[in-house]
Amino acid sequence: MSTIRLTLSRSVLFWLLALLSACATDQQRTRSEGTAAGVVAGAALGRAITGDDRGTALGAVIGGIVGAVAGNHVAKKKVAYAQREEQLRQSAQQTMALAESTRRQNEKLEHDIAELDRSVRELAAARISAASRQTAADTNQRRSAALFETIERQLQQMKREVERQNQLIAAVQAQDTAQEKGKTPAEPSDGMRLVAASLRDLEAQTRQLELARLQLQQIDERRAY
């Protein structure tokens, strides 16, 4: 009897080691760990109930099946979570890229608006003919209109990006709420924190665009073309 028990124990141990060492991915490892845990728990329970090696073997088989099902469920949740985090990361990168391009555009706008403002002020004080003044004024008006158009186009693009990100955040939060019903809310994931940071960056650049638009409006209101 002891020889049979020893052989069985060695067989189960060999199976568990082989199962775990063969895992190539985290998902496969999770499934195998669930199976292994089920085998161990099932074998122990079978032994406790029957008191013999037959019960141990039967318990190991049943436990392995139950553990495999549980491990597969956890593995699927891990895959879904990893995919969601990758989606959030890519979404954050897209927003950060837009924020960075807007930052560079804001720097150019700051320079162009300052140039326009100086041109308008110089024209107001210049002693030139009416025809020359009109030509210069028309040029300044075209420059101002082009800058307004650039700002409005960029603001619309950023508005669409913010809406897209907010929709993604709402979808993730709704999913989390459904999964965590009755549980303590979990801390935001790394992906969610990245998205939040990218939105803050985008909002900062949006405020700079709005300031540039205000500066243009103030130049236009002086009617100094």
C-alpha positions in Angstrom: 0.0 0.0 0.0 2.8 2.5 0.9 4.5 1.6 -2.4 1.4 2.4 -4.4 0.9 5.7 -2.4 4.5 6.7 -3.1 4.2 5.9 -6.8 1.0 7.9 -7.0 2.4 10.9 -5.2 5.4 10.9 -7.5 3.2 10.7 -10.5 1.0 13.6 -9.4 4.2 15.6 -8.5 5.7 14.8 -11.9 2.5 15.8 -13.7 2.3 19.1 -11.8 6.0 20.0 -12.5 5.7 19.1 -16.2 2.5 21.1 -16.5 4.0 24.3 -14.9 7.3 24.1 -16.8 5.6 23.8 -20.1 3.8 27.1 -19.8 4.9 29.6 -22.5 2.7 32.5 -21.6 1.2 34.1 -18.5 -2.2 32.9 -19.6 -1.1 29.3 -20.1 0.7 29.5 -16.7 -2.5 30.7 -15.1 -4.5 27.9 -16.6 -1.9 25.3 -15.5 -1.6 26.8 -12.0 -5.4 26.5 -11.6 -5.2 22.9 -12.8 -2.3 22.1 -10.5 -4.0 23.7 -7.5 -7.2 21.7 -8.3 -5.2 18.5 -8.5 -3.5 19.0 -5.1 -6.7 20.1 -3.4 -8.8 17.3 -5.0 -6.2 14.7 -4.1 -6.2 15.8 -0.5 -9.9 16.0 -0.3 -10.3 12.5 -1.9 -7.8 11.1 0.5 -9.6 12.6 3.4 -12.9 11.2 2.3 -12.0 7.7 1.3 -8.7 7.2 3.2 -7.2 5.3 0.3 -5.2 5.8 -2.9 -8.2 5.3 -5.2 -9.9 8.3 -3.6 -6.7 10.3 -3.8 -6.5 9.5 -7.6 -10.2 10.3 -8.2 -10.0 13.5 -6.2 -6.9 14.6 -8.2 -8.7 14.0 -11.5 -11.9 15.8 -10.4 -9.9 18.6 -8.7 -7.8 19.0 -11.9 -10.9 19.5 -14.0 -12.4 22.0 -11.6 -9.0 23.8 -11.3 -8.6 23.9 -15.1 -12.0 25.5 -15.5 -11.3 28.1 -12.8 -7.8 28.7 -14.2 -9.2 29.2 -17.7 -11.7 31.8 -16.4 -9.0 33.7 -14.7 -6.7 33.5 -17.7 -9.5 35.0 -19.9 -9.9 37.8 -17.5 -6.2 38.5 -17.6 -6.2 38.5 -21.4 -9.2 40.9 -21.5 -7.5 43.2 -18.9 -4.2 43.2 -20.9 -6.0 44.0 -24.1 -7.9 46.9 -22.4 -4.7 48.3 -20.9 -3.0 48.2 -24.4 -6.0 50.0 -25.8 -5.8 52.7 -23.1 -2.0 53.0 -23.6 -2.4 53.5 -27.4 -5.2 55.9 -26.9 -3.1 58.0 -24.4 -0.2 58.0 -26.9 -2.5 59.3 -29.6 -3.7 62.1 -27.3 -0.2 63.0 -26.2 1.0 63.1 -29.9 -1.8 65.6 -30.6 -0.9 67.7 -27.5 2.7 67.8 -28.5 1.9 68.9 -32.1 -0.4 71.5 -30.7 2.3 72.7 -28.3 4.6 73.3 -31.3 1.8 75.1 -33.1 1.1 77.3 -30.1 4.7 78.4 -30.1 4.4 79.4 -33.8 1.1 81.1 -33.2 2.6 83.1 -30.3 5.3 84.3 -32.7 2.9 85.0 -35.6 0.4 86.9 -33.4 3.2 89.0 -31.9 4.4 89.9 -35.5 0.8 90.8 -36.5 0.3 92.9 -33.5 3.6 94.8 -34.2 2.6 95.3 -37.8 -0.8 96.7 -36.9 0.7 99.1 -34.3 3.3 100.3 -36.8 0.7 100.8 -39.5 -1.4 102.9 -37.1 1.5 105.3 -36.5 2.9 105.2 -40.1 2.8 108.3 -42.3 2.0 106.7 -45.6 -0.4 107.2 -48.5 -4.0 106.0 -48.3 -3.3 103.4 -51.0 -0.3 102.1 -49.2 -2.2 102.0 -45.9 -5.0 100.1 -47.5 -2.6 97.5 -49.0 -0.9 97.0 -45.7 -4.3 96.7 -43.9 -5.5 94.1 -46.3 -2.4 92.1 -45.8 -2.8 92.2 -42.0 -6.5 91.2 -42.3 -5.6 88.2 -44.4 -2.9 87.2 -41.9 -5.4 87.6 -39.0 -8.1 85.5 -40.9 -5.6 82.8 -41.6 -4.5 82.6 -37.9 -8.2 82.5 -36.8 -8.8 79.6 -39.2 -5.8 77.7 -37.9 -6.9 78.1 -34.3 -10.5 77.1 -34.9 -9.5 74.1 -36.9 -7.1 72.9 -34.2 -9.6 73.5 -31.5 -12.2 71.4 -33.3 -9.7 68.6 -33.7 -8.9 68.8 -30.0 -12.5 68.8 -29.1 -13.1 65.6 -31.0 -10.1 64.0 -29.3 -11.4 64.9 -25.9 -14.8 63.5 -26.7 -13.2 60.3 -28.0 -11.1 59.9 -24.8 -14.1 60.6 -22.6 -16.2 58.0 -24.3 -13.4 55.5 -23.8 -13.1 56.4 -20.1 -16.8 56.1 -19.7 -16.9 52.7 -21.3 -14.0 51.4 -19.0 -15.6 52.9 -15.9 -19.0 51.3 -16.7 -17.3 47.9 -17.2 -15.4 48.3 -13.9 -18.6 49.3 -12.1 -20.4 46.2 -13.4 -17.6 43.9 -12.3 -17.0 45.6 -8.9 -20.6 45.8 -7.8 -20.6 45.3 -4.1 -16.8 45.5 -3.9 -14.4 48.3 -2.9 -13.6 50.3 -6.0 -10.1 49.5 -7.3 -7.5 52.1 -7.9 -7.2 53.4 -11.5 -5.1 51.2 -13.7 -1.8 52.3 -15.3 -3.7 52.7 -18.6 -6.3 54.9 -17.0 -3.7 57.1 -15.4 -1.9 57.5 -18.7 -5.2 58.6 -20.4 -5.9 61.1 -17.6 -2.4 62.6 -17.9 -2.7 62.9 -21.7 -6.0 64.7 -21.3 -4.6 67.1 -18.8 -1.8 67.9 -21.3 -4.3 68.4 -24.1 -6.4 70.7 -21.9 -3.4 72.8 -21.2 -2.7 73.2 -24.9 -6.3 74.0 -25.5 -6.2 76.8 -23.0 -3.2 78.2 -24.9 -5.1 78.1 -28.2 -8.0 79.9 -26.6 -5.7 82.6 -25.3 -4.2 83.0 -28.8 -7.7 83.4 -30.2 -8.5 86.1 -27.6 -5.3 87.9 -28.5 -6.4 88.0 -32.1 -9.8 89.2 -31.2 -8.3 92.0 -29.2 -6.2 93.0 -32.2 -9.2 92.9 -34.5 -11.3 95.0 -32.0 -8.9 97.9 -32.2 -9.9 98.4 -35.8 -6.4 99.5 -36.5 -5.8 97.8 -39.9 
